[in-house]
Amino acid sequence: MTFGLYITHPQVRIDPDVPVPRWGLSEIGRQRTEKAALLPWVQQLGRIIASDETKAIETAEILAASADVSLMIAPDTHENDRSATGFLAPPEFEAAADWFFANPIESFKGWETAKDAQARVVSAVDRILSDHNPDMPIAFIGHGGVGTLLKCHLRQIPISRSQDQPGGGGNLFCFSLADRVVSCDWTAMETWQGD
């Protein structure tokens, strides 16, 4: 089975004075990605796609260098647009994220709705896969929120935060390129051993 992966960026340098899309990886996040880059599954990747946020690009660059493949940027795979509220401290953010997933057709204080974010990321993934060689493993590097929305779509279940990744980032799920069935739930990228 040829696999597709959705990989979330790991830990970032949180800086309230920097726009969230421009946050980069923390030292821990970089080390985790470098550890994952040594695993055999990375060498199987023939294509790596990243959103245009700094943390996703930095994650993808490390994996792409190890796989010796070029990196493609897909701006429409970005995290759900939360610019209306700006930076939220972790407790506030978690409460907002709970609301976002629980009310998928409503906007949290001007955020992009979960339903709209899901439609956007699913459309982007469908577009990219429509002309992708189905025998070539591919990885999408992005963000937990839209990754969860994509996983809900692939599993054909309602949007729910119960499908969210554990531990705040640096996880992946695997799906078959042949039928788009999820074959591996969220797993830390540096511990996954391949499908």
Secondary structure, 3 states (H helix, E strand, C coil): CCEEEEEECCCECCCCCCCHHHCCECHHHHHHHHHHCCCHHHHHCCEEEECCCHHHHHHHHHHHHHHCCCEEECHHHCCCCCCCCCCCCHHHHHHHHHHHHHCCCCCCCCCCCHHHHHHHHHHHHHHHHHCCCCCCCEEEEECHHHHHHHHHHHCCCCCCHHHCCCCCCCEEEEEECCCCCEEEEEEECCCCCCC
